[in-house]
């Protein structure tokens, strides 16, 4: 059945450029299925008027970062009573707050790295945790603003005190987990696959995630079957415990030496770009990009 679909893309977060690519690819896929698609950028002053005037049957949320995946745009759509994709207000807000999300996940028996919230200026003055550790914004995605402090580092990450730091004064200092980078996408009620990511940069940062050739994705990976099964079980449990809907992706570290698996975070708005992991896993399971996008549109609802 043909629908009028508003694709929300762009926005004002540091992940704007990625969102524009995600949204454009989604819009193209929906148009191939015959839908009437209107692209709306919430960075524009009259975006709410645009959204109201087109009277969409649903909104496909292709936004990333602040306002797009933290519960705020979801609240606007709930107020306007427009069905939308991905997770609802509460799940989006909780997943975006990495430290609070980890507390909920630990209560469910899922292993997450230790961490604490501190002021960025304090974290730049002295080591607030013995290295190695990771310093990152508590409420950003796509590895934006992530700094790894290696073992034996003499100085803390002074970049956190920079006048150019745009991510707020609250940062998460988290124990660095060594090992292999794994990720699992969840589509509704099933975990799709386990992908291993080998970045071509120092770690799986913003460039590695979105630059063409920035990382190598291996799906399925060759980790032991029991490890793959545990990652998929934890990803699905995290999706359910946080209260997510639609498509999510959980990121892990697996340390072959200790055998430990750590869930780093759950992403309620996985990228939908040509290099994105969730569409790759769907393709591995025989689900084309167009079929994935169509399923997500059919899954839209309000409230979520």
Secondary structure as GFF3:
##gff-version 3
##sequence-region A 1 304
A	DSSP	beta_strand	4	8	.	.	.	ID=ss1
A	DSSP	alpha_helix	16	32	.	.	.	ID=ss2
A	DSSP	beta_strand	36	40	.	.	.	ID=ss3
A	DSSP	alpha_helix	47	54	.	.	.	ID=ss4
A	DSSP	beta_strand	58	61	.	.	.	ID=ss5
A	DSSP	alpha_helix	72	80	.	.	.	ID=ss6
A	DSSP	alpha_helix	89	96	.	.	.	ID=ss7
A	DSSP	alpha_helix	98	107	.	.	.	ID=ss8
A	DSSP	beta_strand	115	119	.	.	.	ID=ss9
A	DSSP	alpha_helix	120	125	.	.	.	ID=ss10
A	DSSP	beta_strand	133	137	.	.	.	ID=ss11
A	DSSP	beta_strand	147	149	.	.	.	ID=ss12
A	DSSP	three_ten_helix	158	161	.	.	.	ID=ss13
A	DSSP	beta_strand	170	175	.	.	.	ID=ss14
A	DSSP	beta_strand	180	187	.	.	.	ID=ss15
A	DSSP	beta_strand	190	191	.	.	.	ID=ss16
A	DSSP	beta_strand	195	199	.	.	.	ID=ss17
A	DSSP	alpha_helix	206	210	.	.	.	ID=ss18
A	DSSP	beta_strand	215	219	.	.	.	ID=ss19
A	DSSP	alpha_helix	225	242	.	.	.	ID=ss20
A	DSSP	beta_strand	247	255	.	.	.	ID=ss21
A	DSSP	beta_strand	260	267	.	.	.	ID=ss22
A	DSSP	alpha_helix	277	284	.	.	.	ID=ss23
A	DSSP	alpha_helix	289	299	.	.	.	ID=ss24
###
